[in-house]
Amino acid sequence: MQDLTFLKAICRSAFDGMVIADASGKILLVNPAALKLLGYPAAALRGKPLEILLDPEVISREHPVNHYPVGKQSVVIGDKNGTRLVKKSGSVFPARMVISRVSGKTTYYAAIIHDLSREQNTKNLRSAVATLEQSRDAISLSLVREEESGRTKSRFVALASHEFRTPLSSIQLSASLIEHYFDRLDKDKIFQHLHKIGLAVADMTGTLNDLLSLEKIESGHVKAEHRPFCLADQYRDIAEQYQPHLKDGQQFLQDHQAAGAVVYSDYTLLRHCLVNLLSNASKYSPEDAKISLSSGVNEKGYWLQVSDPGLGIPEGEQAGLFEPFFRATNVADIPGTGLGLSIVKKCADLLQGAVICHSSVGAGTTFRLEFPSQLEK
């Protein structure tokens, strides 16, 4: 009895989760840290077998008797990465579980549970950062090797290095804060840092996609593949998918004049065009702006249009609008690669279409895409 009283005192004061079981493996006591980690109310686990905490897949791989120390003082359940435990809700999480035999007048088992979720998340974040850095290095290396367009390739390298540096720093900082101050940060702060990481990854993904899209098109690896689809429906779907990226209060106002019209075109190339135009319209317009989206058909073919009330493009600079890396002088510190409109123009060319721009400073911008109704395969 004295042994159990001593174990109870240790169990209650342990920082990690701790479970005490009798000689048959039936749970006698669970400390507050373990109850919180596993999601059980007090005393709910009492009398249950210790195996109830393990993922059934773990039990199927290892006979339950192997979970208890036999001929040694303690055992670690799982491989070097730990094992998987099950919460009351049924969800599983990674943990390290060490079961020790406590021998006295009566034999008890003490199971120490250490949650590995934080370590696993940090490992995943580091892996993501390493992958992104490798992607950046691979892109830079492949671009440098292209001697015939040295000037453009050099700008690709500079752009990649510049555009990736800030989000990578943000990812590394937030991951480090979570790792080192996890126990002192409240849940809201942790989610704020995770949100920053998500935004930084999204920025890098957008830059990477722009670089890869332009490289594929310029190298001739992209061909138009035509199929029939409803123009208005697909336009609405693209706008809906982009909705979460809008600034606070921004709205899409849609007017599709030929709601049921079916066109014969390459949906992927049209999507590249529209996503870049929607991105620019949102980026260069203020919060609460109304962005107009429209489409229709006529005797020549079909058209799509995006109008925004944003900064507008200086008239003297519009001649270079579709050149790679073009950025108007009035965009100030608004981030961007200057590749979006170049991608729009190249995709439109592949579809034998035209891109028309009407813009003036302070009065906004309208981009209209016009395509023939039928294209040769």
Summary of the structure (lengths in Angstrom):
residues: 377
radius of gyration: 29.7
end to end distance: 85.7
largest distance: 95.5
contacts: 1122
relative contact order: 0.08
helix: 49%
strand: 23%
